[in-house]
Amino acid sequence: MRFKGLDLNLLVVFDALMETRSVTRAAERIGLTQPATSAALRRLRDYFADEIVVQVGKRMHPTSFAERLHPQVQNTLRDLERAITTPTEFDPATSTRNFRIIGSDYIMVAVLVPLVERLARIAPGVRVEIILPNEHSIGELEAGRADLLVTPEPFLSPGHPSEVLFSERQVVVGWAENPVFARGLTEDDFYAAGHVSVQFGANRTPAFADSTLSRMGRARNVEVTVGSFASAPWFIEGTARLAVLHERLVRQIARRFNLVWAPMPFDFPAMNEMIQFHDSRANDPGLAWLRGEMRTVALQT
């Protein structure tokens, strides 16, 4: 198949070369011999009048042209893959589909654990792979390596559709023996205490509550920063520290730790937890079914 004189099979080779930076590994990935892959690289170079990849030491490095071209080719290939592999119908009772969901440990507790329990009954062949969020999450969704991204509204990608999963209240959580809870937590108590903050990934992206508090202008005394919600209780129990966490999560962790919680002592916005999916998957019947199951579980928790 040719398009404007280009053998479209060469785009698969191009993508493999850009991903592996090696003719040998690209050949292994796409099931060609090394000579055939080398020949395909020569044809790519001739068509685009560019070296595509150049040898530097023991490793191949892409040219600036190839770096600019790769995201467009990658998106095109992912769209084609989705178009030809997405079934026109979906039967949860017989499906063996694997769904990849990006969601925090809070989402695991609030929705995904009861979801998997429900799927074991109604869709026993369906598998769910859960990926923790990081600075590459939106890129994973856009590249087709994740089916759904579950995230607070401020962290959505502007280029893809989304829908509300549920709305969540933020609460202040602390050690059950902290006297500020017995007498009634005030705003002054809140800001006088040490705090545990939650931030994700190498770029240290703050959680919804922490990013919202930082925009409110009054500085907190953050004594500990952790990379997951599940880590926070360990730095709260037995101390005077506080944290602002999701009410659904706090109801679960309070069963396992000696913790209590109280409403925010000042006006604080609720968080809309969203489900986002790639625009090309808007009519995917399997994803539509899964999103519906997630909403059903969210209403029950």
Secondary structure, DSSP 8 states (H G I E B T S, - for coil): -EETTEETHHHHHHHHHHHHS-HHHHHHHHT--HHHHHHHHHHHHHHHTS-SEEEETTEEEE-HHHHHHHHHHHHHHHHHHHHHHS-S---TTT---EEEEE--HHHIIIIIHHHHHHHHHH-TT-EEEEE---TTHHHHHHTTS-SEEEEEGGG--TTS-EEEEEEE-EEEEEETT-HHHHH---HHHHHHSEEEEEEETTTTEE-HHHHHHHHTS---EEEEEESSGGGGGGGTTTSS-EEEEEHHHHHHHTTTSSEEEEE-SS----EEEEEE--GGGTT-HHHHHHHHHHHHHHHH-
